[in-house]
Structure formats: C-alpha cells, structure tokens
Amino acid sequence: MKNNKTPGTDTPKTQDGAYRPGLEGVICNRSSISYIDGEKGTLEYRGINIADLTEHSNFEECVYLLLYSHLPSERELNQFKTFLAKSRHLSTPIREAITRFPVGMHPIIALQTATALFQGEDFYADDVSSSTHNMRRAISIISKIPTILAAFDRHRNGEEPIPPRSQYTHAENLLYMLTGSPPKPEQARVFDKSLILHLEHTMNASTFTTRVIGSTQASIYSAISGAIGALSGSLHGGANEKVIRMLYSIGHQDNVEPFVEEKLGSGSKIMGIGHRIYKIKDPRATILQNFIPKLLETTSGEEIKTLYKIAIKLEEIVNKNLGHKNLYPNVDFYSGIVYECLGIPSDLFTSIFAIARIVGWSAHWLEQVNANRIFRPTQQYIGDHNRQYISLDER
Amino acid sequence: MKNNKTPGTDTPKTQDGAYRPGLEGVICNRSSISYIDGEKGTLEYRGINIADLTEHSNFEECVYLLLYSHLPSERELNQFKTFLAKSRHLSTPIREAITRFPVGMHPIIALQTATALFQGEDFYADDVSSSTHNMRRAISIISKIPTILAAFDRHRNGEEPIPPRSQYTHAENLLYMLTGSPPKPEQARVFDKSLILHLEHTMNASTFTTRVIGSTQASIYSAISGAIGALSGSLHGGANEKVIRMLYSIGHQDNVEPFVEEKLGSGSKIMGIGHRIYKIKDPRATILQNFIPKLLETTSGEEIKTLYKIAIKLEEIVNKNLGHKNLYPNVDFYSGIVYECLGIPSDLFTSIFAIARIVGWSAHWLEQVNANRIFRPTQQYIGDHNRQYISLDER
C-alpha cells in the first residue's frame, strides 16, 4: 500500500520549482469554490462545512451555492429549482443520437459523448463572453446529464427511455428514470445527500481538465465532456465500483482478516482506503456510513447486509493495522454500498459520480472563463538533436 | 498587440515556484517527441529537422517516426502504410451515429464526439497496459479520423459519405473523400507536406489535455476526444480560419497599410502574427509560403490570388513595424491560403489541424501511459472559511 506523499491541506507548504511529476504540489489556479483541511478532515463548499450542508440543505440549494457562491433566498431557490427541473428534457436529435451509441460502450463514455453533442444545439457555444449565458449553459447541462444517463441505460437494455418528471427533485427524478418506479422517500433522501457529498472536491484530474480545456475558450460542452473522459480513467473515478467488487470477493466477514494480511504482505492497495489529502477519516465517508443502517431497512436483500458487515469489519482491521500511516476509509469506501442499496447497477457508479461532480466542474469552468489565461505549460526535452534524415534506400 | 513573455526555447530558464497563471514556464512532463528552438526558429520531430522531413519524407513516414521514434525500414513502412490505409473504414454504428449529429454542430465537435464513440468498439479500451494494443489503437484512430470528418461534412450537406479508397495516400484520400474527385498531384503533394508541418509542436493546451486525461488511465479515445475539445477553443485552434477571414476583410493589397495602422493604433492583435516560442519567423510559415506560388497555378480563382498578394504585403508591413518586437508570421498565417487553394471550406480548417495533430497527441499519450503519474496539481484557496449555514426562513 502506498503512503500519501502530499501535504495535509491542498495548499502546498513549499514550491521549490523542481519538476514535479503529475504537477504534484504545483499551484495551477486560484479558487474560492471549495476548501479541504486534510488534518482536521473537513471540506467546505464556498466556506460552508459539508457536514452542515448534508444535514440541513439539499442538492438544488447546494448547486445554487456552488454556482452563485451564496445561499439563495426563497424566491431565488424556487426560480432555480423550476429552471433546473424544466431543463431536463432532451431534444429529439440528442435522444436519437443516443439510440445509435454502441450498446457495449461504458455508460460514462456515453455521457462524455452526448455532452459534446450539446454544442450542436447552442448556436453561440463558442462565445463565452456573457456570464448570463454561461450560467444558463451550466444549469442546463447539470439538469440534462441524468436524462442522458438514464436514456443510455435503457437503450443498452433494449428499453424505451422514461421521460423525466418535473415534479420530482433532481435526486428523485434520476432514481425514477433509472428504475421506472417512484422512489422510496428514504432512498431519495439519502441519494440527495450522497450527491451533495460528491459535488466538488478542489483540484483533481477531471476538474483540472475542465479548466485546461475551458482555458482555450472551448465551449462548456467540450470542457465538461473532456472532464468526464478524465473521470472515466481507472485511477480517478471508478474506485467505488472497485470497492463493491472487492467486498463481494471477500464474501464474508470472517475472510476480512486474512484478506488484509494478504494485501499487506504483498504490498498492494486496499480499494477505498487512504486519500492524498485527508490525514484522518474522509468526512464524506463518515457521513455516508451513518446513512447505511437506516437505508438497509429499505431493501430486502441479505447480500447487501453482508457487504456492509464486511465493510465495517474491514475498516476496523485497517484502522488497527494502518491507522498510524494515516490510512482511513475515503468516500468511495461507503458510496458503493449506498448505491447498491438504491438498486443502481455497479457500472453506473462512476456516472453517478459525474452527475454530481459536473456541478463542481461547472463552477470551475465559470471561474476559469471569468479570469482566463490559457494553460500552456512547458516540457523538458530528453531526446536527441540534429539527427540526420536518411533516405529509405540507405536505411 | 501583446508581446511574447516566454523564453525563446521551450525549456524554461528559471522556475522560482511562484504561482504562474496558465502554468507558464512550469515543466509538466519530460518528452522526446519534438523540440523547438525559438531563437533559431527550428522544429525537430524525434531530433530530425522538419525542413528535411517536408523536403524528403511524407505523411506516413513521419507518423511512423513520431510514434516509433525511428525512421522505418522499407518493410516496416510498407506494413505500416497498409495498416493505416486498411483501417480507414468506419463501422456501421459509428457511421449511423454521425448521421444523427446535429447538422449545425461545428465540424471539430463532430470529431470530438465521434472519437469518444470509438470506445464502444474497443472492448478492452480501459486496459492500457499493453504497448502493442496501445500502438494499434493510436494508428487506428489516426487512420479513421479523416473518414469521420468527411462523413460529417457530407452529412451536414445532405449528401451520402464517400467511402475511403485504400490505394490513395492519407492526404490524397482525405481530399478525395471531401470533394469526390481524384486529387490533383500538386494539391495532394502540398497537402501531404502541410499535414507534416502540423503533426506535433511540443506542449500546448490540447497536447497537455491529452496527457492530463491519459494520466487517469482513461482510454485513448477519451484522451484524444478531450484534446480535440481543447483545440476547438478560439484561443488555440481556429487561428488559420480567422486569418482567412481577416485577409478577405482587408480585400485589396492597397488596404493593408491602413489596416495595420488601425490595428497598431488600437493595440489589437493581427491574426497569424507572433508566436509565444518563436523569436523569428515560424519555420513552418516559411515552408508553407514557398508552396503557394506553384499551388496557385492549380486553381482558377482570382480571389485567392488576391488573398495571397494581401498576405505578402501584410507580412512586409508587419516586418517593418513589428520585426523589432519579434513578431513575425506563424504557421496559421499561410496555412489557410493553402487550404483555400485545395478547395477546403474554411470551417474545416481547425479539423484539418486536428487530423494532423492527432499524431502528436497519440505520441504523447503513448509516452504518458508508458511512464505515468496522474496529474493532480493543487490550487490556492482565496475564499472565506467557516461561513455558517443559515436556514431558508432566516435568509
């Protein structure tokens, strides 16, 4: 298992100018969207602790907060909710294009592809000079992306898409479009809060991608599409899917101890454990975990209850063995179990992540285009010089 | 007009660790693919000067050189050409998906979208551990991207796509698929060399995007799709299209002097002039310019001859006025005129750029996955802390 090497907060202690692979510790932008204190284990959106937000707020209000940087008044919130709900429908061309996507494609790539297609419906997409238009674009794409995911999931299963319902909240509507049934209140409540926990998380490869593409003044559709592509990578999104597979493969809580011993012995990673910034337990993991006991009551499956027992046992053993190395469960450790309880297929987990994180990407895109400088770093050349061109017959 | 602020080569002189907007001067990777000496005005691919390559080599050979880092033997080259030519066809699902793309979409976004779709046809796209598979993916996508562009261009014009012909070279085949006529030899020759000049150019926003997305172990399709998105931005690709519009708007060579005076007076930029790295004339501009007189003989249009006269005059006036500021024509200054001579619609210029640059992106993707570290820079937080959550009725 690899130890974290980055400092405990996301503001670096030193920056000596040496080449840092992966730009680790290099400041790439200034931002007021979110902040992590890795020592204390806290995450703030626009300065407000996410523990308070998941306790008291809801998805729609948190999206408003991240995009506009203040909590909405009642009137602002109602207007915002209406716009978000009314924008859910896809146009016929986009819906038809989705029905032509290869069914074997990973759902996250369907999201990447369809997001780029929206450029075709926004005639002025290449003009990012209007803050009003930019905000409207962001809200529209946040609203539509669950409809894309549900439409593609139905398409690959040979089923007709279920049209969105504007009377539902964002979380309720997505569960409804995926399953075709009205969501149970407790499931919708937890899903809403789980989305809040995934909205934004400072600088990471996908958020950075949004800013790099956005810095060329490409459209928001190109920037978000690229970010989804980055999230699709197995080193970035997708960890929650792997956690679930790991828990299934362990099979029973009695197998946890030998599993951990084997992992430690071979020096390999335990999925969902450790985070480059948090030095104590990821606050999002703590919050998610607290949802699970009540959520389990909404499902009849015994298998998922076993998974949860395995996870609890795994955390206990890991704490005992690795706590001194600052290795604790991260958000992915419990989010997969939550999604399993909600009946979401595991190959949609990364896409669910994208449906939440698109809010953070949008906020970063707005911040980037508002004070833009194109990203053009440099490289160190390590090849030869002055090689001669030798003609084909002399090679 | 803004002066260049970066050093004359792409290896920075100093790196003091301060926050650099746009990561200017920050080393983001090590590479042996290409090298620019901005003082001398030279560009090398794998150590070989592009002046030699455009003089003696051809597109297929240069692609081989960039991907494999050596010039091919006759046998290697023949095998490579065959694979590149045989891979041009699109599958029925991809062709059908393209016929569903909104016709008003910019062609470069059609490329971004369709490139991501290829993931659906590569069942192991998320496994980037095999160098052999990775190379095959790169060659296949380089081969297919002109077919996508031509298919979309025909689709938006309400026409059936023209299937690729494997007996043509890459350059000949693209001209053929766009126009439906066998290309004139001089036009194919210049187009081939013009593609060579655009294959690769060290670190820039789109190449950087390829590496950032690729660093998450996302598929090559996701990485290249994102790079195309970055290229679509008006601050990155698209300058050659703008040069042509500028030359048309000047209208006559007698209008050049007042045009430059007005631009200088208002402190605004002249399209196609100046480059952040080159301190003298961009070597690619010099080479392209030399092609034009002979190429003009292949076209009957008087308008395009006028455009060329305007360009020559503009370069002369700019040299006189701005030469002391190291502001000279860059590659985009003459490439648009070349494409106009070839009968390519101006809104395809950025896509033609992508069709060449995908080779450099592929080489960088291969280099990145071969010695990977995920890009996760940091940010400087400039917002508030410890803001209280105020409930809706108290706001």
Interface residues (C-beta under 8 A of the other chain):
Chain A: T6 D10 T11 P12 T14 Q15 D16 G17 A18 Y19 P21 G22 L23 E24 G25 V26 I27 C28 N29 R30 S31 S32 I33 S34 Y35 E44 R46 G47 I48 N49 D52 L53 H56 S57 E61 S69 L71 P72 S73 E74 L77 P93 I94 E96 A97 R100 F101 P102 V103 G104 M105 H106 I109 Q112 T113 A116 L117 Q119 G120 E121 F123 D126 T202 M203 N204 A205 S206 F208 T209 V212 I213 G214 S215 T216 Q217 A218 S219 Y221 S222 A223 S225 G226 G229 A230 L231 S232 G233 S234 L235 H236 G237 R276 R373 I374 F375 R376 P377 T378 Q379 Q380 Y381 I382 G383 D384 H385 N386 R387 Q388 Y389 I390 S391 L392 D393 R395
Chain B: T6 D10 T11 P12 T14 Q15 D16 G17 A18 Y19 P21 G22 L23 E24 G25 V26 I27 C28 N29 R30 S31 S32 I33 S34 Y35 E44 R46 G47 I48 N49 D52 L53 H56 S57 E61 S69 L71 P72 S73 E74 L77 P93 I94 E96 A97 R100 F101 P102 V103 G104 M105 H106 I109 Q112 T113 A116 L117 Q119 G120 E121 F123 D126 T202 M203 N204 A205 S206 F208 T209 V212 I213 G214 S215 T216 Q217 A218 S219 Y221 S222 A223 S225 G226 A227 G229 A230 L231 S232 G233 S234 L235 H236 G237 R276 R373 I374 F375 R376 P377 T378 Q379 Q380 Y381 I382 G383 D384 H385 N386 R387 Q388 Y389 I390 S391 L392 D393 R395
